[in-house]
Amino acid sequence: MAVDLAQKAQNFMNRGRQALESGRFELAMELLMEAVRAAPDVLEARKLLRTAQIANFKSKGKPGLGAKIGYMLARQKIMGLVKKGKGAEAMEEAEKLLCQNPLDPDNIEAAVKAAEAAGKTDHAAVTVEAAYECGRKDPALLERVANYYQMAKDWARARDAYLKLAQIKPGDQRIQQLLKNTEAQATMNAGWEQTAGKKGGFQALIANKEQAKRLDQANKAVVTGDDADALIAEKLAQIEKEPKNMNFRRALARLYIQNKRYAEAIECLQAAIEVAGAMDPELDRMLSQTYVQYYTQRIEELRAAGEEEEAQKTEQERDQFVLDDLAARVERYPNDLHLRYELGTQYFKWGYYDEALENLQLAQKSPKDRLWALYYLAMCFLKKEQTDMAVMQLETARDAIPTMDDLKKKVVYQLGLCAEKAGDLEKAYQYYKDVYAADVGFEDLSQRMLAVSQALKAKQS
């Protein structure tokens, strides 16, 4: 029976994933809800469902008052089930609510409490983290992510979340202490896993009196100077003993990067990829970013030395590397939609509009990148003088963005330019006015509004 349920869940997941990738978000939600019902403990199914819920919600307009009242009633039902100790039923109702709006903070809170009531703190973390990753870069939400990973005793992920928080709030001593604590737990946990079952394993783990000092060094958000040298030496020794341990190699690369020793970081990451023997997108991305940092450092050094011509040449080499590297990584990971988006924007930058269109059209399937992909699709069509196609993309993006943020300002401004070019001055003026109401200093908006206003007056007289 359990085997049948597992197979049933896998079938629903496969079909749900296909629907999600093809942009049929509502169908994806239905299929993935069935997968979650068949296998409620499988995190992957819930993660896919969350992705589908967010993609579907972002593809639609802003919810009205009636929808918000519906959310409130659904939350009341969920909390009633939680109080009765019916965690599993509460989670089922929470998923239905998140299918309507997975980004509403109160809906997220209700889903989290339902997961907690069911004893599934790792599932609670999935809900909070999904909302955070999709664009709600709220430090309070990120701290919830870290807290739930702590509750689930996933120390490595808790540490990573606190590291992000420490970068957002570098002066917050409380966050720094939490980072140190989770780093210590992650290190101890990794050490215990390696020594478990060995005679005297635990004693060996804690015997070294220098351990506390090394942990204190390691827990700093940025490690430099003598502390960095000591930790680098330690990581090199660990790698020599355990050459296939990717965590040691990643930690060493991070230390090199923090200390701007990019050439050594590149060498370290290349060795890690070779030892891994299989494709590792995280290592690939880390290596690519380090190459860019290496080029940038070299450009700054050349400019400081007054070698402007050589600096410009190196700048061109860096830009060419970024394009070639992205193209190579897309070839290795063709289903990585964020890579498709990055490559599409690079092709646009270089003027390869057909290639940009191909990748940006695929990138639309990524909930995270969909709106920016629509904007760049429109810009490509404008460059190809296909204004009607451009306007379609811009209007879709405009309708999907609830507030006049930086992207919506760009989108509405471009709609104004298109209307002005088409001779529809009234519509152009209205578009410009919408942006002007939010940002009076946006690009050349003031001059354009004045010119269009004068043209309208001349037309009427």
C-alpha positions in Angstrom: 0.0 0.0 0.0 2.8 2.4 0.9 4.6 1.6 -2.3 1.4 2.3 -4.3 1.0 5.7 -2.6 4.6 6.6 -3.2 4.3 5.7 -6.9 1.0 7.6 -7.1 2.6 10.7 -5.6 5.6 10.4 -8.0 3.3 10.2 -11.0 1.4 13.3 -9.9 4.7 15.1 -9.2 6.0 14.3 -12.7 2.8 15.5 -14.3 2.7 18.6 -12.1 6.3 19.5 -12.9 5.5 19.2 -16.7 2.4 21.5 -16.3 4.5 24.0 -14.3 7.3 24.1 -16.9 4.7 24.6 -19.7 3.1 27.5 -17.8 -0.2 25.7 -17.0 -0.1 26.8 -13.4 -3.6 25.9 -12.3 -3.3 22.4 -13.6 0.1 22.2 -11.9 -1.5 23.1 -8.6 -4.2 20.5 -8.9 -1.8 17.7 -9.8 0.7 18.7 -7.0 -2.1 19.0 -4.5 -2.8 15.3 -5.3 0.9 14.5 -4.9 0.9 16.2 -1.4 -2.2 14.3 -0.4 -0.7 11.0 -1.4 2.7 11.7 0.2 2.3 14.5 2.8 5.7 14.0 4.3 7.6 14.5 1.0 9.2 18.0 1.0 9.9 18.0 -2.7 6.2 17.7 -3.5 5.3 20.6 -1.3 8.2 22.7 -2.7 6.9 22.2 -6.2 3.4 23.0 -5.1 4.6 26.2 -3.5 6.4 27.2 -6.8 3.2 26.5 -8.8 1.1 28.5 -6.3 3.4 31.5 -6.5 3.6 31.4 -10.3 -0.2 31.2 -10.6 -0.7 34.1 -8.2 1.9 36.3 -9.8 0.3 35.6 -13.3 -3.0 37.2 -12.1 -4.1 40.6 -11.0 -4.2 42.1 -7.5 -6.9 40.4 -5.3 -10.0 42.4 -4.5 -11.8 42.9 -1.2 -14.0 39.8 -1.7 -10.9 37.6 -2.0 -9.4 39.1 1.2 -12.6 38.3 3.1 -12.4 34.8 1.8 -8.8 34.5 3.0 -9.9 35.7 6.5 -12.6 33.0 6.7 -10.2 30.3 5.5 -7.6 31.4 8.1 -10.3 31.1 10.9 -11.1 27.6 9.8 -7.4 26.7 9.8 -6.8 28.1 13.3 -9.9 26.2 14.5 -8.4 23.0 13.3 -5.0 23.9 14.9 -6.7 24.5 18.3 -8.4 21.1 18.1 -5.0 19.4 17.4 -5.9 18.4 13.8 -2.6 19.5 12.3 -2.9 17.3 9.1 -6.4 18.7 8.3 -5.2 22.2 9.0 -2.3 21.7 6.5 -4.7 20.5 3.9 -6.8 23.7 4.3 -3.7 25.8 4.4 -2.6 24.5 1.0 -6.0 25.4 -0.4 -5.6 28.9 1.0 -2.1 29.2 -0.4 -3.4 28.2 -3.9 -5.4 31.5 -3.7 -2.6 33.7 -2.3 0.7 32.3 -1.2 2.3 35.7 -0.5 -0.2 37.2 1.9 1.7 37.4 5.3 -1.4 36.3 7.2 -1.9 33.3 4.9 1.8 32.4 5.4 1.4 32.7 9.2 -1.7 30.4 9.1 0.1 27.8 7.0 3.1 27.9 9.3 1.0 27.3 12.4 -0.7 24.4 10.6 2.6 22.8 9.8 3.8 23.3 13.4 0.6 21.7 14.7 1.3 18.7 12.5 4.9 18.5 13.8 6.4 19.4 10.4 8.7 22.4 11.1 10.7 21.6 7.9 7.4 22.1 5.9 6.8 25.4 7.8 10.3 26.5 6.7 9.4 25.7 3.0 6.4 28.0 3.2 8.3 30.9 4.7 11.4 30.5 2.5 9.4 30.3 -0.7 7.7 33.6 0.1 11.1 35.1 0.9 12.9 33.8 -2.2 10.2 34.9 -4.6 10.9 38.5 -3.9 9.6 39.5 -0.5 13.2 40.3 0.8 12.0 41.1 4.3 14.6 40.5 7.0 11.9 39.5 9.5 10.7 36.8 7.0 14.3 35.7 6.5 14.7 35.4 10.3 11.6 33.1 10.3 13.4 30.9 7.8 16.4 30.7 10.0 14.3 29.9 13.1 12.4 27.1 11.4 15.6 25.5 10.1 16.8 25.7 13.7 13.7 24.0 14.9 14.2 21.3 12.3 17.8 21.0 13.4 19.0 21.7 9.9 22.0 23.7 11.2 23.7 24.2 7.8 20.6 25.9 6.3 20.0 27.9 9.5 23.6 29.1 9.4 23.2 30.1 5.7 20.0 32.1 6.5 21.7 33.9 9.4 24.7 34.6 7.2 22.3 36.5 4.8 20.8 38.3 7.7 24.3 39.3 9.0 25.0 40.8 5.6 21.7 42.8 5.7 22.3 43.9 9.3 26.1 43.9 9.8 25.9 45.8 13.1 23.2 43.6 14.7 25.1 41.8 17.5 22.1 39.5 18.2 22.2 38.2 14.6 26.0 37.8 14.8 25.6 35.7 17.9 22.9 33.5 16.3 25.2 33.1 13.3 28.0 32.0 15.6 25.7 29.5 17.4 24.4 27.9 14.3 27.8 27.7 12.7 29.1 26.0 15.8 26.1 23.5 15.7 26.7 22.9 12.0 30.4 22.3 12.5 29.8 20.0 15.5 27.0 18.2 13.7 29.3 17.6 10.7 32.1 16.4 13.0 29.8 14.1 14.9 28.5 12.5 11.7 32.1 11.8 10.7 33.1 10.3 14.0 29.8 8.6 14.9 30.4 4.9 15.6 34.1 5.3 16.1 35.8 4.4 19.4 36.4 7.6 21.3 34.7 9.6 18.5 33.0 12.2 20.5 36.0 12.7 22.8 38.1 13.2 19.8 35.7 15.7 18.5 35.8 18.0 21.6 39.3 17.2 22.9 41.1 20.0 21.0 41.4 23.0 23.3 41.8 25.3 20.2 38.4 24.3 18.8 36.6 27.2 20.5 39.1 29.7 19.1 38.8 28.3 15.6 35.0 28.3 15.8 35.1 32.0 16.8 37.3 32.7 13.8 35.1 30.8 11.5 31.9 32.4 12.7 32.9 35.9 11.7 30.9 37.1 8.7 34.1 38.2 7.0 37.4 36.6 8.1 40.6 38.4 7.3 44.2 38.8 8.4 45.7 36.2 10.7 42.3 34.6 11.4 41.9 33.9 7.6 45.4 32.5 7.3 44.8 30.1 10.2 41.5 28.9 8.8 42.9 28.5 5.3 45.7 26.4 6.7 43.1 24.3 8.6 40.9 23.8 5.5 43.9 22.8 3.4 44.8 20.2 6.1 41.2 18.9 6.1 41.1 18.7 2.3 44.3 16.7 2.4 42.7 14.2 4.8 39.3 14.2 3.0 39.9 15.3 -0.6 36.3 14.4 -1.6 34.6 16.5 1.1 33.0 19.4 -0.9 32.1 21.3 2.2 35.8 21.8 3.0 36.5 22.9 -0.5 33.6 25.4 -0.6 34.7 26.8 2.7 38.2 27.3 1.5 37.1 29.0 -1.7 34.9 31.4 0.4 37.8 32.3 2.6 39.9 33.1 -0.5 37.1 35.2 -2.0 36.6 37.1 1.2 40.2 38.0 1.2 40.2 38.9 -2.5 42.6 36.1 -3.3 40.6 35.3 -6.5 43.2 33.4 -8.4 43.6 30.9 -5.5 39.8 30.7 -5.2 39.5 29.9 -8.9 42.1 27.2 -8.6 40.3 25.8 -5.5 36.9 25.7 -7.2 38.3 24.2 -10.4 39.8 21.4 -8.3 36.5 20.9 -6.5 34.6 20.5 -9.7 37.2 18.0 -11.0 37.0 16.0 -7.8 33.2 16.1 -7.7 33.2 14.3 -11.1 29.6 15.3 -11.7 27.9 18.6 -12.7 27.4 20.9 -9.7 25.5 24.1 -10.6 26.4 25.7 -7.2 30.1 25.2 -7.8 29.7 26.3 -11.4 28.0 29.6 -10.4 30.6 30.2 -7.6 33.4 29.8 -10.1 31.8 32.1 -12.7 31.2 34.8 -10.1 34.8 34.5 -8.9 36.2 34.9 -12.4 34.2 38.1 -12.7 35.6 39.4 -9.4 39.1 38.5 -10.6 38.6 40.5 -13.8 37.1 43.4 -11.9 40.0 43.4 -9.4 42.5 43.4 -12.3 40.6 46.3 -14.0 40.8 48.4 -10.8 44.5 47.7 -10.5 45.2 48.8 -14.1 43.2 52.0 -13.7 45.0 52.8 -10.4 48.3 52.3 -12.3 47.2 54.7 -15.1 46.9 52.0 -17.7 43.5 52.9 -19.1 43.9 51.2 -22.5 44.8 47.9 -20.9 41.9 48.3 -18.4 39.4 48.8 -21.2 40.8 45.7 -23.0 40.4 43.7 -19.8 36.9 45.1 -19.3 36.0 43.8 -22.8 37.5 40.4 -21.9 35.4 40.2 -18.8 32.2 41.1 -20.6 33.0 38.5 -23.3 33.7 35.9 -20.5 30.3 36.6 -18.9 28.5 35.9 -22.2 30.5 32.8 -23.1 30.3 31.4 -19.6 26.5 31.8 -19.4 26.0 30.2 -22.8 28.2 27.2 -21.7 26.3 26.9 -18.4 22.9 27.0 -20.2 24.1 24.2 -22.4 25.0 22.2 -19.3 21.8 23.0 -17.4 19.2 23.7 -20.1 16.3 23.6 -17.6 17.7 26.3 -15.3 15.3 29.1 -16.1 17.3 31.7 -14.1 20.3 31.0 -16.2 18.1 31.4 -19.3 17.1 34.8 -18.0 20.7 35.9 -17.3 21.8 34.7 -20.8 18.9 36.4 -22.4 19.7 39.8 -20.8 23.4 39.4 -21.9 22.3 38.6 -25.5 20.2 41.8 -25.3 23.1 43.8 -24.1 25.3 42.5 -27.0 22.6 43.1 -29.6 21.8 39.5 -30.3 18.1 40.0 -30.2 16.9 36.7 -31.7 19.0 34.7 -29.3 17.8 36.9 -26.4 14.2 36.3 -27.4 14.6 32.6 -27.4 16.0 32.5 -23.9 13.8 35.1 -22.4 10.7 33.4 -23.6 11.8 30.3 -21.7 12.7 32.4 -18.7 9.1 33.6 -18.4 8.3 30.2 -16.8 10.4 31.2 -13.8 8.2 32.9 -11.2 11.2 34.8 -9.9 12.2 36.2 -13.3 9.0 36.4 -15.2 8.3 40.1 -15.0 11.8 41.2 -15.9 11.8 38.7 -18.7 8.7 40.3 -20.1 10.3 43.7 -19.9 13.4 42.5 -21.8 11.3 40.6 -24.3 9.6 43.9 -25.0 12.9 45.7 -25.4 14.1 43.1 -27.9 10.9 43.5 -29.9 11.4 47.3 -29.9 14.9 46.9 -31.2 13.5 44.7 -33.9 10.9 47.3 -34.7 8.1 44.9 -33.8 6.2 47.5 -31.7 2.9 45.6 -31.5 4.7 42.6 -29.9 6.5 44.8 -27.6 3.3 46.5 -26.4 1.8 43.1 -25.7 4.7 42.1 -23.4 4.7 45.5 -21.7 0.9 45.5 -21.0 1.2 41.9 -19.6 4.0 43.0 -17.2 2.2 46.2 -16.2 -1.0 44.4 -15.3 1.0 41.8 -13.2 2.8 44.4 -11.1 0.6 45.7 -8.3 2.6 48.8 -7.2 4.6 51.4 -9.1 8.1 50.0 -8.3 11.2 50.5 -10.4 10.3 47.8 -12.9 6.7 49.1 -13.4 8.1 52.6 -13.9 10.3 51.3 -16.8 7.4 49.3 -18.2 4.9 52.2 -18.2 7.5 54.7 -19.5 8.1 52.4 -22.5 4.4 52.1 -23.1 4.4 55.9 -23.2 7.2 56.0 -25.7 5.4 53.5 -27.9 2.1 55.5 -27.7 4.0 58.7 -28.5 5.8 57.1 -31.5 2.4 55.9 -32.7 1.0 59.5 -32.5 -1.4 58.8 -29.7 -0.3 61.7 -27.6 -3.2 61.5 -25.1 -2.4 58.0 -24.2 1.3 58.8 -24.1 0.7 61.7 -21.7 -1.4 59.5 -19.4 1.4 56.9 -19.2 4.0 59.5 -18.5 1.7 61.1 -15.8 1.3 57.7 -14.1 5.1 57.4 -13.7 5.5 61.1 -12.8 3.1 60.7 -9.9 5.5 58.1 -8.4 8.9 59.6 -9.5 9.2 63.1 -10.8 12.9 62.6 -11.6 12.5 59.5 -13.7 14.8 59.6 -16.8 13.7 62.4 -19.2 10.1 62.3 -18.1 9.7 66.0 -17.3 10.9 67.1 -20.7 8.8 64.5 -22.5 5.6 65.5 -20.6 6.3 69.2 -21.4 6.8 68.4 -25.1 3.7 66.2 -25.3 1.6 68.7 -23.5 2.7 71.5 -25.9 2.0 69.3 -28.9 -1.5 68.5 -27.5 -2.2 72.2 -27.0 -1.0 73.0 -30.6 -3.2 70.2 -31.9 -6.3 71.6 -30.1 -5.7 75.2 -31.2 
